[in-house]
Amino acid sequence: VEQRQPLQGTLYWSESPIRLTVDGPVHVGYGATTGPLVVEVDAVHADLVGRDLVSGEGEFHLRGLVPPSLTAGVSVREVRGDLWGRVVLKQRVVNGTLHVPSMMTVKQFQQGRVAMSSATIEVAAPIPVRCALESGQCTAGPGTLRIGAQGIRSAGYDVTLAEGTVTLQSAESVGSSWTAQGGIDLAGVRVEPLPVTIPPSAWQVRFTANQAGLKAEARGDLPGREGVVTAKVAQSFGGGEGSARLVLGPLQFDSGANSLQKWLPGLPVSFDLTAGRITASTDLVWTSSRSKDSTSVVLQPGKITIQADQLSAAVQGMAIQGINTTLDFDLQGFEQVRSSQPAVVNVAVIQTGVLLTNVSVIADLQWLLSDLWPVLDLKDIQAGLFGGSVTSPGLHLDLAKPPYRLVLSLRRLDLAKLLSLEQQKGLQGTGLLNGTIPLTVTAKGVSVKDGTVEAEAPGGVIRYHPSPESAVLLTDADSSVKLVAQALSNFQYTVLRVGVQYAEDGVLQLAAQLEGRNPDMKKSPPIHFNVNVQENIPALLQSLRLVQDIEESLQSKVQRR
């Protein structure tokens, strides 16, 4: 206790009990200057009645390490404070104010799968505190704190925070009971590494808490997108049990400002969502397991649901429309996510250059969260194609272990619709095609080995009427070329067989056999055509150009003459 300036006071002897008033200042210090905890108080006024201090006023400064007893149950290396404030005692009521620049620092925090190297909490605006000594009731707030954190790691991900604010609306305590209300606002939150780059997010949390536990509601926003994620959280302080419900969306997409590319600019340009809606939700429950030195969080099995309604996507140049599905997953702690049951995925249209309609597939997913990508089993694939159907038993897709193999079975494809895709004027055809296309997918691309397409018996008709330009060339053609053109004017085929080879570099090789005759050419014997076609193309189904090559072959023969 140090008196640095003269004191003034009045002693009232005639009163009973005796009353004394003192005007300071008096400096009271506790702890060595270099010690772990230093408390300094500058009292400027005090009133004593008998042995009781009935009023007083002064300023305080606390700095140093918070005693370990106050951080029991929390795994942290140290908590250091530097607090300034003013205290006024009057009529057994203490009114205090925590001033700027009061702050707390925390180092090496660990709670379950969440770790943080350091954090700071600064008083951004004075926080009033009031305590009634007789009743033991204390209140605090409103007030504002700034928070900063470095080296955050949660569930294997690095989290960075640009800035944060804690708003204390009110707090009250009586004895061992207490309540608090307020909010937390976080800006510039980044999570890395993720499969895609997500812009910095902002989070708003509103909470109520008491000695039993905490309840909070949270909302996560992306730039220009509010309410991307919402959450409700409950945490018990006694046993450590907690629960949360997280909801993503609903996210509504369109081809303009609300496309996924506009939401997440870091996405590969080959992928986008341009229509429809996605909603996802999960319910989580956890418990705490405490040891002597730390507390860990044990996540109980939970559920995840993802729903897509009329979703449209652009993937590697393909247009996919009308995706509808509901996917249910089981969450096994922090280790694994797997489908609760196989889910049916329906797609109205897939446009790859040819039109796939009424696509359906049964999907089953397993994901070890320690792996970057999940493992996906696609079964019972079905789609409409050229008036017929394409089916496949399925595909086992493990992105970490290529290649992937898929066998497509073609059934009763309408040749007329296939030829219309080529948009070759003067060419028509009838017949139904069946076939098998074995696909292999590697990191280099898609390949087909020994695919076959064949017409159903009894065959069909191909009619070729050359364009005016080709007709002029045919007038000067030799007799064999004219014979081919005449035969194709009304060619009734009994055999139409195509062998398909497709390389990863985009080279398609078609070996076509066509057998039949033109009934208008009564003296002509049956004709066999063998045509080999090679094309460099971006996708197999966009490159059925056999008919165009026949026409170009006829023209080139004439021109060589």
CORDA-V283594 format. One record per backbone hydrogen bond with DSSP energy under -0.5 kcal/mol. NH is the residue of the N-H (numbers start at 1). CO is the residue of the C=O. Records with the same first field share a line. If there is no record, write none. Layout:
# CORDA-V283594
NH->CO  CO
This chain:
# CORDA-V283594
2->27
4->2
5->25
8->23
10->21
12->10  19
13->11
15->12
19->12
20->48
21->10
22->46
23->8
24->44
25->43
26->43
27->2
28->26  41
30->39
35->32
38->63
39->30
40->61
41->28
42->59
43->26  41
44->57
45->57
46->22
47->55
48->20
49->52
50->18  48
52->49
54->47  52
55->47
56->89
57->45
58->87
59->42
60->85
61->40
62->83
63->38
64->81
65->36
66->79
70->67
71->68
72->69
74->71
75->110
76->74
77->107  108
78->107
80->105
81->64
82->103
83->62
85->60
86->97
87->58
88->95
89->56
90->88  93
91->54
92->54
93->90
94->131
95->88  93
96->129
97->86
98->127
99->84  97
102->99
103->82
104->121
105->80
106->119
107->78
108->117
109->116
110->75
111->114
112->295
114->111
115->113  153
116->109
117->150  151
118->150
119->106
120->148
121->104
122->146
123->102
124->122  144
125->144
127->98
128->126  142
129->96
130->139
131->94
132->137
133->92  131
134->92
136->132
137->132
138->173
139->130
140->171
141->128
142->168
143->168
144->125
145->166
146->122
147->164
148->120
150->118
152->159
153->115
154->157
155->113
157->154
158->192
159->152
160->190
162->187
163->187
164->147
165->185
166->145
167->165  183
168->143  166
169->167  181
170->181
171->140
172->179
173->138
174->177
175->136
177->174
179->172
180->209
181->170
182->207
183->167
184->205
185->165
186->203
187->163
189->201
190->160  188
192->158
198->196
201->189
202->221
203->186
204->219
205->184
206->217
207->182
208->215
209->180
210->213
211->178
214->235
215->208
216->233
217->206
218->231
219->204
220->229
221->202
222->225
225->222
228->220
229->220
230->247
231->218
232->245
233->216
234->243
235->214
236->241
237->212
238->212
242->286
243->234
244->284
245->232
246->282
247->230
248->280
249->228  247
251->278
252->250
253->276
254->258
259->256
260->273
262->259
263->259
264->260
265->263
266->197
267->264
271->268
272->314
274->312
275->312
276->253
277->309
278->251
279->307
280->248
281->305
282->246
283->303
284->244
286->242
287->298
288->239
289->296
290->288
291->294
296->289
298->287
299->297
300->285
302->331
303->283
304->329
305->281
306->327
307->279
308->325
309->277
311->323
312->275
313->320
314->272
315->318
316->270
318->315
319->351
320->313  318
321->349
323->311
324->322  346
325->308
327->306
328->326
329->304
330->338
331->302
332->330  336
333->331
335->332
336->332
337->367
338->330
339->365
340->328
341->328
343->363
345->343  361
346->324  344
347->359
348->321  322
349->321
350->356
351->319
352->350  354
353->354
356->350  354
357->384
358->348
359->347
360->382
361->345
362->379
363->343  361
364->377
366->375
367->337
369->335  367
370->335
371->368
375->366
376->397
377->364
378->376  395
379->362  377
380->393
381->392
382->360
383->390
384->357
385->388
386->355
388->385
389->411
390->383
391->409
392->381
395->378
397->376  395
398->396
399->374  397
401->398
403->441
404->441
406->439
408->406  437
409->391
410->408  435
411->389
413->433
414->386
415->413  431
418->414
419->415
420->416
421->417  418
422->418  419
423->419  420
424->419
425->423
427->424
428->463
430->461
433->413
434->454
435->410
436->452
437->408
439->406  437
440->447
441->404
442->445
445->442
447->440
448->502
449->438
451->500
452->436
453->498
454->434
455->496
456->432
459->456
460->493
462->491
463->428
464->488
465->426  463
466->464
471->467
472->468
473->469
474->470
475->471
476->472  473
477->474
482->478
483->479
484->480
485->481
486->482
487->483
488->484
489->485  486
490->487
491->462  488
492->490  517
493->460  491
494->515
495->515
497->513
498->453
499->511
500->451
501->509
502->448
503->507
506->503
508->506  535
509->501
510->533
511->499
512->510  531
513->497
514->529
515->495
516->527
517->492
519->490  517
521->518
522->520
524->521
527->516
529->514
531->512
533->510
535->508
537->506  535
542->539
543->540
545->543
549->545
550->546
551->547
552->548
553->549
554->550
555->551
556->552
557->553
558->554
559->555
560->556
561->557  558
